[in-house]
Amino acid sequence: ARVLLPPQLRRPEYYALRASAGCRLRPERRHAFVRYPMSAYSSHALTAMGGLILGHALRKGARAPMASGALGLSFLAMGLASFGWWASRRRRLHRIDNWLMETHLMAVGLAIGAASEPEREGAMVIAWVCYALFRLAIFSGDADLLVPSIGYWSATLYAIARTGGGGELWRLVAGLCGVFGGLTVKMVDTTGKGAWGTAAFHYGTAIGWALFWSWSQTLPVPRAVG
């Protein structure tokens, strides 16, 4: 017997879109302003957390204000780029979103490092900007998260050793659970076993990274050198 597929499944571009998206997608709303509402609107969780961190950085007496501000801005930009990508499916926005993932992870390490070395915060922010511009200049389109991941884990371990304490560790643990939980659901989504992974990934990682940053704010004040 001949099986007739729905019209949208007979178009080759449908399968190309599924493969490029990296997740199990709902049928595309091709003529709508937002093509994939679930994935697009959940991106605002990233924007909201970026605004929260940026607002804290602008407060008088904030700890590591420049580094926290950089993290908040990268969070905001990543949320907007993610919304644009899922709403329009424009390849240029996808590239920007991937680049901002790298920039954001480096900013996490930046905020932690600046909290443990406040006298070097300015130099750290300049180094972060230079790295982000360098990656943008040579960016291939695919996010390389290995170096940023090594960076923020190294900053985390150094901050604990430098300040002589772990701060409020429940925030660190809860943040890691949010980040890795979101990544796990996202991976389930990419295997075709779920359709909510991207949205859950956005919420989980937004809350997780915000908690990770808030943990750095509770670190003991670093001991004076010499």
Accessible surface in RSA format (square Angstrom, percent):
REM  Atomic radii and reference values for relative SASA: ProtOr
REM  Chains: A
REM  Algorithm: Lee & Richards
REM  Probe-radius: 1.40
REM  Slices: 20
REM RES _ NUM      All-atoms   Total-Side   Main-Chain    Non-polar    All polar
REM                ABS   REL    ABS   REL    ABS   REL    ABS   REL    ABS   REL
RES ALA A   1   151.68 139.5  64.29  99.2  87.39 198.8  81.69 115.0  69.99 185.4
RES ARG A   2   214.40  90.0 179.20  91.3  35.20  83.8  69.37  94.8 145.03  87.9
RES VAL A   3   120.77  79.5  96.92  87.7  23.85  57.5 100.25  87.1  20.53  55.7
RES LEU A   4   132.86  74.0 107.74  77.1  25.11  63.1 108.46  76.2  24.40  65.7
RES LEU A   5    76.86  42.8  72.35  51.8   4.51  11.3  72.83  51.1   4.04  10.9
RES PRO A   6    58.68  42.8  51.44  46.9   7.24  26.3  58.13  48.0   0.55   3.4
RES PRO A   7    88.17  64.3  85.22  77.7   2.95  10.7  86.13  71.1   2.04  12.7
RES GLN A   8    63.38  35.4  63.10  46.1   0.28   0.7  18.06  38.4  45.32  34.4
RES LEU A   9    45.98  25.6  44.95  32.2   1.02   2.6  44.95  31.6   1.02   2.7
RES ARG A  10   140.43  59.0 111.21  56.7  29.21  69.6  52.38  71.6  88.04  53.4
RES ARG A  11    77.11  32.4  75.31  38.4   1.80   4.3  42.44  58.0  34.67  21.0
RES PRO A  12   107.94  78.7  96.62  88.1  11.33  41.2 103.34  85.3   4.60  28.6
RES GLU A  13    80.57  46.3  73.74  55.8   6.83  16.3  44.05  85.2  36.52  29.8
RES TYR A  14    31.73  14.8  28.70  16.3   3.03   7.9  17.86  13.4  13.87  17.1
RES TYR A  15   110.04  51.4 105.33  59.9   4.71  12.3  90.45  68.0  19.59  24.2
RES ALA A  16    62.95  57.9  50.06  77.3  12.89  29.3  58.99  83.1   3.96  10.5
RES LEU A  17    32.87  18.3  29.83  21.3   3.04   7.6  32.43  22.8   0.43   1.2
RES ARG A  18    85.00  35.7  79.29  40.4   5.71  13.6  12.32  16.8  72.68  44.1
RES ALA A  19    85.32  78.5  51.72  79.8  33.60  76.4  64.54  90.9  20.78  55.0
RES SER A  20    31.07  26.3   8.78  11.7  22.29  51.4  20.42  43.5  10.64  14.9
RES ALA A  21    10.90  10.0   0.00   0.0  10.90  24.8   0.07   0.1  10.83  28.7
RES GLY A  22    32.49  40.1   0.00   N/A  32.49  40.1  32.43  89.0   0.06   0.1
RES CYS A  23     8.66   6.6   0.14   0.2   8.52  20.0   3.04   7.7   5.62   6.1
RES ARG A  24   110.63  46.4 108.00  55.1   2.63   6.3   7.27   9.9 103.36  62.6
RES LEU A  25    13.58   7.6   3.58   2.6  10.00  25.1   3.58   2.5  10.00  26.9
RES ARG A  26    61.45  25.8  57.68  29.4   3.76   9.0  54.27  74.2   7.18   4.4
RES PRO A  27    86.81  63.3  79.52  72.5   7.29  26.5  79.52  65.7   7.29  45.3
RES GLU A  28    29.15  16.7   7.47   5.6  21.68  51.6   4.81   9.3  24.34  19.9
RES ARG A  29   116.77  49.0 108.56  55.3   8.21  19.5  54.52  74.5  62.25  37.7
RES ARG A  30   102.58  43.1  88.84  45.3  13.75  32.7  19.82  27.1  82.77  50.2
RES HIS A  31   188.35 102.9 148.45 103.2  39.89 102.0 110.74 114.1  77.61  90.3
RES ALA A  32    37.40  34.4  16.68  25.7  20.72  47.1  25.73  36.2  11.67  30.9
RES PHE A  33   180.88  90.5 154.46  95.7  26.42  68.7 163.25  99.0  17.63  50.4
RES VAL A  34     4.64   3.1   3.86   3.5   0.79   1.9   3.86   3.4   0.79   2.1
RES ARG A  35    68.71  28.9  68.30  34.8   0.42   1.0   0.48   0.7  68.23  41.4
RES TYR A  36     5.33   2.5   3.77   2.1   1.56   4.1   3.08   2.3   2.25   2.8
RES PRO A  37    43.03  31.4  42.89  39.1   0.14   0.5  42.97  35.5   0.06   0.4
RES MET A  38    53.43  27.7  39.67  26.3  13.77  32.8  49.30  41.9   4.13   5.5
RES SER A  39     0.19   0.2   0.19   0.3   0.00   0.0   0.00   0.0   0.19   0.3
RES ALA A  40     0.00   0.0   0.00   0.0   0.00   0.0   0.00   0.0   0.00   0.0
RES TYR A  41   112.51  52.5 107.28  61.0   5.23  13.6  78.62  59.1  33.89  41.8
RES SER A  42     3.06   2.6   2.04   2.7   1.02   2.3   2.12   4.5   0.95   1.3
RES SER A  43     0.00   0.0   0.00   0.0   0.00   0.0   0.00   0.0   0.00   0.0
RES HIS A  44    79.19  43.3  76.72  53.3   2.47   6.3  60.61  62.5  18.58  21.6
RES ALA A  45    15.25  14.0   6.05   9.3   9.20  20.9  13.19  18.6   2.07   5.5
RES LEU A  46     9.03   5.0   9.03   6.5   0.00   0.0   9.03   6.3   0.00   0.0
RES THR A  47    28.08  20.0  26.98  27.3   1.10   2.6  26.98  36.2   1.10   1.7
RES ALA A  48    64.80  59.6  46.26  71.4  18.54  42.2  57.84  81.5   6.96  18.4
RES MET A  49    44.57  23.1  44.57  29.5   0.00   0.0  42.28  35.9   2.29   3.0
RES GLY A  50     0.00   0.0   0.00   N/A   0.00   0.0   0.00   0.0   0.00   0.0
RES GLY A  51    32.10  39.6   0.00   N/A  32.10  39.6  23.26  63.8   8.84  19.8
RES LEU A  52   111.49  62.1 100.82  72.1  10.67  26.8 108.21  76.0   3.28   8.8
RES ILE A  53     0.09   0.1   0.09   0.1   0.00   0.0   0.09   0.1   0.00   0.0
RES LEU A  54    36.95  20.6  36.95  26.4   0.00   0.0  36.95  25.9   0.00   0.0
RES GLY A  55    35.53  43.8   0.00   N/A  35.53  43.8  30.34  83.3   5.20  11.6
RES HIS A  56    46.25  25.3  42.97  29.9   3.29   8.4  34.46  35.5  11.79  13.7
RES ALA A  57     6.84   6.3   1.19   1.8   5.65  12.8   1.19   1.7   5.65  15.0
RES LEU A  58   140.65  78.3 109.33  78.2  31.32  78.7 112.98  79.3  27.68  74.5
RES ARG A  59   153.24  64.3 141.43  72.1  11.81  28.1  51.33  70.2 101.91  61.8
RES LYS A  60   214.54 104.7 176.38 108.2  38.16  90.9 128.54 115.7  86.00  91.6
RES GLY A  61    79.35  97.9   0.00   N/A  79.35  97.9  40.41 110.9  38.94  87.2
RES ALA A  62    18.75  17.2   0.04   0.1  18.72  42.6   5.75   8.1  13.00  34.4
RES ARG A  63    59.57  25.0  51.51  26.3   8.06  19.2  44.52  60.8  15.05   9.1
RES ALA A  64     7.02   6.5   0.16   0.3   6.85  15.6   1.13   1.6   5.89  15.6
RES PRO A  65    56.28  41.0  52.28  47.7   4.00  14.5  52.71  43.5   3.57  22.2
RES MET A  66   102.61  53.1  90.51  59.9  12.09  28.8  63.12  53.7  39.49  52.3
RES ALA A  67     0.00   0.0   0.00   0.0   0.00   0.0   0.00   0.0   0.00   0.0
RES SER A  68     0.04   0.0   0.04   0.1   0.00   0.0   0.04   0.1   0.00   0.0
RES GLY A  69     9.61  11.9   0.00   N/A   9.61  11.9   9.61  26.4   0.00   0.0
RES ALA A  70     8.48   7.8   4.01   6.2   4.46  10.2   6.80   9.6   1.67   4.4
RES LEU A  71     0.77   0.4   0.77   0.6   0.00   0.0   0.77   0.5   0.00   0.0
RES GLY A  72     0.00   0.0   0.00   N/A   0.00   0.0   0.00   0.0   0.00   0.0
RES LEU A  73   101.59  56.6  98.58  70.5   3.01   7.6  98.86  69.4   2.73   7.3
RES SER A  74     5.53   4.7   0.69   0.9   4.84  11.1   5.24  11.1   0.29   0.4
RES PHE A  75     0.16   0.1   0.16   0.1   0.00   0.0   0.16   0.1   0.00   0.0
RES LEU A  76    41.07  22.9  41.07  29.4   0.00   0.0  41.07  28.8   0.00   0.0
RES ALA A  77    38.23  35.2  32.06  49.5   6.17  14.0  36.05  50.8   2.18   5.8
RES MET A  78    15.25   7.9  15.25  10.1   0.00   0.0   9.72   8.3   5.53   7.3
RES GLY A  79     0.02   0.0   0.00   N/A   0.02   0.0   0.00   0.0   0.02   0.0
RES LEU A  80   107.56  59.9  99.76  71.4   7.80  19.6 100.16  70.3   7.40  19.9
RES ALA A  81     8.22   7.6   3.62   5.6   4.60  10.5   7.61  10.7   0.61   1.6
RES SER A  82     2.66   2.2   2.66   3.5   0.00   0.0   1.74   3.7   0.92   1.3
RES PHE A  83    39.53  19.8  39.53  24.5   0.00   0.0  39.53  24.0   0.00   0.0
RES GLY A  84    14.41  17.8   0.00   N/A  14.41  17.8  14.41  39.5   0.00   0.0
RES TRP A  85     7.61   3.1   7.61   3.7   0.00   0.0   3.18   1.7   4.43   7.2
RES TRP A  86    10.51   4.2  10.51   5.1   0.00   0.0   5.45   2.9   5.06   8.2
RES ALA A  87     6.89   6.3   6.33   9.8   0.56   1.3   6.33   8.9   0.56   1.5
RES SER A  88    32.57  27.5  22.86  30.5   9.71  22.4  26.24  55.9   6.33   8.9
RES ARG A  89    21.13   8.9   5.36   2.7  15.78  37.6   5.36   7.3  15.78   9.6
RES ARG A  90   159.49  67.0 155.17  79.1   4.32  10.3  40.85  55.8 118.64  71.9
RES ARG A  91   138.07  58.0 132.82  67.7   5.26  12.5  67.99  92.9  70.08  42.5
RES ARG A  92   188.39  79.1 183.39  93.5   5.00  11.9  60.71  83.0 127.67  77.4
RES LEU A  93    49.67  27.7  49.67  35.5   0.00   0.0  49.67  34.9   0.00   0.0
RES HIS A  94    45.04  24.6  45.04  31.3   0.00   0.0  20.73  21.4  24.31  28.3
RES ARG A  95   106.88  44.9 106.12  54.1   0.76   1.8  38.47  52.6  68.41  41.5
RES ILE A  96    67.36  38.3  65.66  48.9   1.69   4.1  67.35  48.5   0.01   0.0
RES ASP A  97     7.58   5.3   7.58   7.5   0.00   0.0   0.00   0.0   7.58   7.6
RES ASN A  98    16.34  11.3  16.34  15.8   0.00   0.0   0.15   0.4  16.20  15.7
RES TRP A  99    39.23  15.7  39.23  19.0   0.00   0.0  39.04  20.8   0.19   0.3
RES LEU A 100    12.95   7.2  12.95   9.3   0.00   0.0  12.95   9.1   0.00   0.0
RES MET A 101    56.31  29.2  55.17  36.5   1.14   2.7  42.46  36.1  13.85  18.3
RES GLU A 102     1.26   0.7   1.26   1.0   0.00   0.0   1.18   2.3   0.07   0.1
RES THR A 103     8.14   5.8   6.79   6.9   1.35   3.2   7.22   9.7   0.91   1.4
RES HIS A 104     3.66   2.0   3.66   2.5   0.00   0.0   3.66   3.8   0.00   0.0
RES LEU A 105    15.62   8.7  15.62  11.2   0.00   0.0  15.62  11.0   0.00   0.0
RES MET A 106    41.89  21.7  38.59  25.5   3.30   7.9  39.16  33.3   2.74   3.6
RES ALA A 107     0.00   0.0   0.00   0.0   0.00   0.0   0.00   0.0   0.00   0.0
RES VAL A 108     1.11   0.7   0.95   0.9   0.16   0.4   0.95   0.8   0.16   0.4
RES GLY A 109     8.72  10.8   0.00   N/A   8.72  10.8   6.27  17.2   2.44   5.5
RES LEU A 110    14.36   8.0   5.46   3.9   8.90  22.4  12.83   9.0   1.53   4.1
RES ALA A 111     0.48   0.4   0.48   0.7   0.00   0.0   0.48   0.7   0.00   0.0
RES ILE A 112     0.38   0.2   0.38   0.3   0.00   0.0   0.38   0.3   0.00   0.0
RES GLY A 113     8.46  10.4   0.00   N/A   8.46  10.4   8.46  23.2   0.00   0.0
RES ALA A 114     0.23   0.2   0.00   0.0   0.23   0.5   0.00   0.0   0.23   0.6
RES ALA A 115     1.20   1.1   0.00   0.0   1.20   2.7   0.54   0.8   0.66   1.7
RES SER A 116     0.00   0.0   0.00   0.0   0.00   0.0   0.00   0.0   0.00   0.0
RES GLU A 117     8.56   4.9   8.56   6.5   0.00   0.0   4.23   8.2   4.33   3.5
RES PRO A 118    68.45  49.9  55.95  51.0  12.50  45.4  56.18  46.4  12.26  76.2
RES GLU A 119   114.97  66.0  72.43  54.8  42.54 101.3  69.10 133.7  45.86  37.4
RES ARG A 120   129.01  54.2 125.63  64.0   3.38   8.0  42.30  57.8  86.71  52.6
RES GLU A 121    12.70   7.3  12.43   9.4   0.27   0.6   1.84   3.6  10.85   8.9
RES GLY A 122    29.25  36.1   0.00   N/A  29.25  36.1  23.24  63.8   6.02  13.5
RES ALA A 123    69.00  63.4  55.12  85.1  13.88  31.6  59.01  83.1   9.99  26.5
RES MET A 124    50.99  26.4  44.60  29.5   6.38  15.2  45.89  39.0   5.10   6.8
RES VAL A 125    26.25  17.3  26.25  23.8   0.00   0.0  26.25  22.8   0.00   0.0
RES ILE A 126   115.87  65.9 114.37  85.2   1.50   3.6 115.85  83.4   0.01   0.0
RES ALA A 127    60.71  55.8  49.95  77.1  10.77  24.5  56.25  79.2   4.46  11.8
RES TRP A 128    34.01  13.6  30.15  14.6   3.86   9.1  33.27  17.7   0.73   1.2
RES VAL A 129    61.95  40.8  60.94  55.2   1.01   2.4  61.95  53.8   0.00   0.0
RES CYS A 130    74.15  56.1  67.36  75.1   6.80  16.0  27.75  70.3  46.40  50.0
RES TYR A 131    52.00  24.3  46.73  26.6   5.27  13.7  46.84  35.2   5.16   6.4
RES ALA A 132     8.87   8.2   7.89  12.2   0.99   2.2   8.87  12.5   0.00   0.0
RES LEU A 133   104.67  58.3 100.08  71.6   4.59  11.5 100.42  70.5   4.24  11.4
RES PHE A 134   117.10  58.6 110.30  68.3   6.80  17.7 116.35  70.5   0.75   2.2
RES ARG A 135    36.57  15.4  36.57  18.6   0.00   0.0   7.36  10.1  29.21  17.7
RES LEU A 136    88.33  49.2  76.77  54.9  11.55  29.0  76.77  53.9  11.55  31.1
RES ALA A 137    86.88  79.9  44.32  68.4  42.57  96.8  55.52  78.2  31.36  83.1
RES ILE A 138    92.25  52.5  67.57  50.3  24.68  59.5  75.08  54.1  17.17  46.6
RES PHE A 139    19.33   9.7   4.78   3.0  14.55  37.8   4.78   2.9  14.55  41.6
RES SER A 140    87.60  74.0  57.62  76.9  29.99  69.1  51.25 109.1  36.35  50.9
RES GLY A 141    10.01  12.3   0.00   N/A  10.01  12.3   5.74  15.7   4.27   9.6
RES ASP A 142   108.61  76.1 104.21 103.7   4.41  10.4  29.50  69.4  79.11  78.9
RES ALA A 143    35.65  32.8   8.27  12.8  27.38  62.3   8.27  11.6  27.38  72.5
RES ASP A 144    69.38  48.6  64.17  63.9   5.21  12.3  20.84  49.1  48.54  48.4
RES LEU A 145    69.35  38.6  64.25  46.0   5.10  12.8  64.65  45.4   4.70  12.6
RES LEU A 146   120.14  66.9 113.12  80.9   7.02  17.7 117.40  82.5   2.74   7.4
RES VAL A 147    75.49  49.7  74.23  67.2   1.26   3.0  74.49  64.7   1.00   2.7
RES PRO A 148     0.00   0.0   0.00   0.0   0.00   0.0   0.00   0.0   0.00   0.0
RES SER A 149    29.98  25.3  29.87  39.9   0.11   0.3  17.19  36.6  12.78  17.9
RES ILE A 150   100.32  57.1  96.28  71.7   4.05   9.8 100.12  72.1   0.21   0.6
RES GLY A 151    26.99  33.3   0.00   N/A  26.99  33.3  22.42  61.5   4.56  10.2
RES TYR A 152    12.54   5.9  12.14   6.9   0.40   1.0   0.22   0.2  12.32  15.2
RES TRP A 153    87.49  35.1  87.46  42.3   0.02   0.0  74.62  39.8  12.86  20.9
RES SER A 154    60.21  50.9  51.87  69.2   8.34  19.2  36.97  78.7  23.24  32.6
RES ALA A 155    16.68  15.3   9.68  14.9   7.00  15.9  16.09  22.7   0.60   1.6
RES THR A 156     2.25   1.6   2.25   2.3   0.00   0.0   2.25   3.0   0.00   0.0
RES LEU A 157   118.98  66.3 113.36  81.1   5.62  14.1 113.90  80.0   5.08  13.7
RES TYR A 158   109.02  50.9 103.37  58.8   5.65  14.7  88.62  66.6  20.40  25.2
RES ALA A 159     0.00   0.0   0.00   0.0   0.00   0.0   0.00   0.0   0.00   0.0
RES ILE A 160    56.46  32.1  54.86  40.9   1.60   3.9  54.86  39.5   1.60   4.3
RES ALA A 161    71.27  65.5  49.41  76.3  21.85  49.7  60.23  84.8  11.03  29.2
RES ARG A 162    33.19  13.9  26.53  13.5   6.67  15.9  19.98  27.3  13.21   8.0
RES THR A 163     5.12   3.6   0.00   0.0   5.12  12.2   0.00   0.0   5.12   7.7
RES GLY A 164    51.12  63.0   0.00   N/A  51.12  63.0  16.53  45.4  34.59  77.5
RES GLY A 165    21.48  26.5   0.00   N/A  21.48  26.5  20.71  56.8   0.77   1.7
RES GLY A 166    19.01  23.4   0.00   N/A  19.01  23.4   6.05  16.6  12.96  29.0
RES GLY A 167    31.67  39.1   0.00   N/A  31.67  39.1   9.10  25.0  22.57  50.6
RES GLU A 168    71.07  40.8  65.71  49.7   5.37  12.8  30.47  58.9  40.60  33.2
RES LEU A 169    93.49  52.1  89.36  63.9   4.13  10.4  89.38  62.8   4.11  11.1
RES TRP A 170   153.65  61.7 142.75  69.1  10.90  25.6 137.48  73.3  16.17  26.2
RES ARG A 171    62.94  26.4  62.94  32.1   0.00   0.0   1.46   2.0  61.48  37.3
RES LEU A 172    18.04  10.0  18.04  12.9   0.00   0.0  18.04  12.7   0.00   0.0
RES VAL A 173    87.19  57.4  86.56  78.4   0.63   1.5  87.09  75.7   0.10   0.3
RES ALA A 174    36.41  33.5  25.85  39.9  10.56  24.0  31.56  44.4   4.85  12.9
RES GLY A 175     0.00   0.0   0.00   N/A   0.00   0.0   0.00   0.0   0.00   0.0
RES LEU A 176    34.82  19.4  34.55  24.7   0.28   0.7  34.79  24.4   0.03   0.1
RES CYS A 177    84.46  63.9  69.82  77.9  14.64  34.4  31.34  79.4  53.12  57.3
RES GLY A 178    19.96  24.6   0.00   N/A  19.96  24.6  18.94  52.0   1.02   2.3
RES VAL A 179     4.72   3.1   4.72   4.3   0.00   0.0   4.72   4.1   0.00   0.0
RES PHE A 180    96.26  48.2  95.33  59.0   0.93   2.4  95.65  58.0   0.61   1.7
RES GLY A 181    33.10  40.8   0.00   N/A  33.10  40.8  31.79  87.2   1.31   2.9
RES GLY A 182     4.26   5.3   0.00   N/A   4.26   5.3   2.41   6.6   1.84   4.1
RES LEU A 183    74.61  41.6  74.44  53.3   0.17   0.4  74.53  52.3   0.08   0.2
RES THR A 184    82.88  58.9  78.49  79.6   4.39  10.5  58.70  78.8  24.18  36.6
RES VAL A 185    61.51  40.5  60.70  55.0   0.81   1.9  61.19  53.2   0.32   0.9
RES LYS A 186    38.48  18.8  38.48  23.6   0.00   0.0  32.18  29.0   6.31   6.7
RES MET A 187   118.33  61.3 117.96  78.1   0.37   0.9  92.64  78.8  25.69  34.0
RES VAL A 188    66.89  44.0  64.39  58.3   2.50   6.0  66.77  58.0   0.12   0.3
RES ASP A 189     1.00   0.7   0.65   0.6   0.35   0.8   0.39   0.9   0.61   0.6
RES THR A 190    57.78  41.1  28.87  29.3  28.92  68.9  26.08  35.0  31.70  47.9
RES THR A 191    86.51  61.5  52.49  53.2  34.02  81.1  61.78  83.0  24.72  37.4
RES GLY A 192    37.02  45.7   0.00   N/A  37.02  45.7  17.56  48.2  19.46  43.6
RES LYS A 193   165.57  80.8 132.20  81.1  33.37  79.4  82.07  73.9  83.49  88.9
RES GLY A 194    19.96  24.6   0.00   N/A  19.96  24.6  19.96  54.8   0.00   0.0
RES ALA A 195    22.94  21.1  19.82  30.6   3.12   7.1  19.82  27.9   3.12   8.3
RES TRP A 196   172.37  69.2 170.94  82.7   1.43   3.3 145.76  77.7  26.60  43.2
RES GLY A 197     2.32   2.9   0.00   N/A   2.32   2.9   0.79   2.2   1.53   3.4
RES THR A 198     3.10   2.2   2.67   2.7   0.43   1.0   2.67   3.6   0.43   0.6
RES ALA A 199     9.68   8.9   8.70  13.4   0.98   2.2   8.70  12.2   0.98   2.6
RES ALA A 200    39.25  36.1  29.31  45.2   9.93  22.6  35.02  49.3   4.23  11.2
RES PHE A 201    36.49  18.3  36.49  22.6   0.00   0.0  36.49  22.1   0.00   0.0
RES HIS A 202     7.88   4.3   7.88   5.5   0.00   0.0   1.02   1.1   6.85   8.0
RES TYR A 203   114.56  53.5 114.51  65.2   0.05   0.1  80.02  60.1  34.54  42.6
RES GLY A 204    17.71  21.8   0.00   N/A  17.71  21.8  17.18  47.1   0.53   1.2
RES THR A 205     8.38   6.0   8.38   8.5   0.00   0.0   6.70   9.0   1.69   2.6
RES ALA A 206     0.08   0.1   0.08   0.1   0.00   0.0   0.08   0.1   0.00   0.0
RES ILE A 207    86.99  49.5  86.83  64.7   0.15   0.4  86.88  62.6   0.11   0.3
RES GLY A 208     0.01   0.0   0.00   N/A   0.01   0.0   0.01   0.0   0.00   0.0
RES TRP A 209    16.51   6.6  16.19   7.8   0.33   0.8   7.06   3.8   9.45  15.3
RES ALA A 210    10.39   9.5   8.80  13.6   1.58   3.6   9.05  12.7   1.34   3.5
RES LEU A 211    44.55  24.8  43.99  31.5   0.56   1.4  44.42  31.2   0.14   0.4
RES PHE A 212     0.00   0.0   0.00   0.0   0.00   0.0   0.00   0.0   0.00   0.0
RES TRP A 213    16.73   6.7  15.91   7.7   0.83   1.9  16.73   8.9   0.00   0.0
RES SER A 214    16.17  13.7  16.02  21.4   0.14   0.3  15.89  33.8   0.28   0.4
RES TRP A 215     0.00   0.0   0.00   0.0   0.00   0.0   0.00   0.0   0.00   0.0
RES SER A 216     0.00   0.0   0.00   0.0   0.00   0.0   0.00   0.0   0.00   0.0
RES GLN A 217    34.16  19.1  17.28  12.6  16.88  40.2  15.72  33.5  18.43  14.0
RES THR A 218    35.55  25.3  13.90  14.1  21.65  51.6  21.69  29.1  13.86  21.0
RES LEU A 219     4.42   2.5   0.00   0.0   4.42  11.1   0.00   0.0   4.42  11.9
RES PRO A 220    51.32  37.4  40.92  37.3  10.40  37.8  51.32  42.4   0.00   0.0
RES VAL A 221   124.66  82.0 109.35  99.0  15.31  36.9 109.35  95.0  15.31  41.5
RES PRO A 222    21.22  15.5   8.09   7.4  13.13  47.7   8.09   6.7  13.13  81.6
RES ARG A 223   143.63  60.3 135.46  69.1   8.17  19.5  74.26 101.5  69.37  42.0
RES ALA A 224   102.32  94.1  65.73 101.4  36.59  83.2  75.67 106.6  26.65  70.6
RES VAL A 225   125.43  82.5  91.18  82.5  34.25  82.5  95.24  82.8  30.19  81.9
RES GLY A 226   122.04 150.5   0.00   N/A 122.04 150.5  65.71 180.3  56.34 126.2
END  Absolute sums over single chains surface
CHAIN  1 A    11768.8       9618.0       2150.8       8226.3       3542.5
END  Absolute sums over all chains
TOTAL         11768.8       9618.0       2150.8       8226.3       3542.5
